[in-house]
Amino acid sequence: MNKYEAMFIVKPDLSEEDKKAALSQVNDVITKNKGTVAEAVVWAERRKLCFPIKKYQEGIYYLVNFEAPPESITEIRYLYRVNENLLRVMITRIEK
């Protein structure tokens, strides 16, 4: 299994319940695809974006460090893309 770091930009106008649900969905996608979450934290609360994304001027940044098999990353990316509460997702592999 490889180590990965994922950065998410979540919609800023979500209620507290919806925000917690969206962040737990992020972790659930990893665990359902044979991965394990090492660390998951809110990196920045309502940070201004450099340019508008889907008509939003700011977003909530969420950082996740996890391990997963390389073949499951494609499925994980797809499931994040179809989640309407996520504005942007970037997954990078951490070199050993």
PyMOL commands that set and color helices and strands:
alter all, ss='L'
color gray80, all
select helices_A, chain A and resi 16-32+70-81
alter helices_A, ss='H'
color red, helices_A
select strands_A, chain A and resi 2-10+36-53+56-68+86-94
alter strands_A, ss='S'
color yellow, strands_A
deselect
rebuild
show_as cartoon
